[in-house]
Amino acid sequence: MKIIENQKMYNTETASCLGTYCNGGQGFCYYAETLYSKQNGKYFLLCEGGANTSLAQPCGPNEWTGGVQI
């Protein structure tokens, strides 16, 4: 997954995965954090969550979907 944020590229395919936390939830309550190390030695945290988490994104009137954030 490639994400550009604040004019910086984050690529989970080329970065090294150092560890993952997952709350064990499924569907709407799913939440996971994965720590990555880039080739230049910098770190980034990829957070993914379902529609009932703080990462939810609106997708219509009174409708929500999961989201991803660096």
C-alpha positions as CSV (number, residue, x, y, z in Angstrom):
1,M,0.0,0.0,0.0
2,K,1.4,3.4,-1.0
3,I,0.3,6.5,0.9
4,I,1.5,10.1,0.4
5,E,1.0,12.4,3.4
6,N,2.6,15.8,4.0
7,Q,4.6,15.3,0.7
8,K,6.2,12.1,2.0
9,M,5.8,8.6,0.5
10,Y,5.0,5.7,2.8
11,N,5.1,2.3,1.1
12,T,4.3,-0.9,3.1
13,E,5.6,-3.1,0.3
14,T,9.2,-1.8,0.5
15,A,9.3,-1.1,4.2
16,S,10.2,-3.7,6.9
17,C,7.3,-4.7,9.2
18,L,8.5,-4.7,12.8
19,G,5.3,-5.7,14.6
20,T,1.6,-5.6,14.6
21,Y,-1.1,-5.0,17.3
22,C,-4.6,-6.2,16.6
23,N,-7.6,-5.9,19.0
24,G,-9.0,-9.2,17.9
25,G,-12.2,-7.5,16.7
26,Q,-13.9,-8.2,13.4
27,G,-15.9,-6.1,11.0
28,F,-17.0,-2.7,12.4
29,C,-14.8,-3.0,15.5
30,Y,-11.6,-4.2,13.9
31,Y,-8.5,-2.1,14.8
32,A,-4.9,-2.8,14.0
33,E,-1.6,-0.9,14.2
34,T,1.6,-2.0,12.3
35,L,5.0,-0.4,12.9
36,Y,7.2,-0.2,9.8
37,S,10.9,0.8,9.2
38,K,11.7,2.6,6.0
39,Q,15.0,1.9,4.1
40,N,16.2,5.3,5.2
41,G,15.9,4.3,8.9
42,K,12.7,6.3,9.7
43,Y,9.7,4.6,11.2
44,F,6.0,5.0,10.5
45,L,2.8,3.5,12.1
46,L,0.0,2.3,9.9
47,C,-3.4,2.3,11.6
48,E,-6.4,0.5,10.2
49,G,-9.9,0.4,11.6
50,G,-13.5,-0.5,11.0
51,A,-16.6,1.7,10.8
52,N,-17.0,1.7,14.6
53,T,-13.5,3.1,15.3
54,S,-11.9,6.5,15.3
55,L,-10.6,5.8,11.8
56,A,-14.1,5.6,10.3
57,Q,-14.7,7.6,7.1
58,P,-18.1,8.9,5.9
59,C,-19.2,7.2,2.7
60,G,-22.8,8.6,2.4
61,P,-25.6,10.2,4.5
62,N,-25.4,8.5,7.9
63,E,-23.1,5.8,6.4
64,W,-19.5,5.0,7.5
65,T,-16.7,2.7,6.3
66,G,-13.4,1.7,7.7
67,G,-10.3,3.8,7.3
68,V,-6.5,3.9,7.2
69,Q,-4.1,6.5,8.7
70,I,-0.4,7.0,8.9
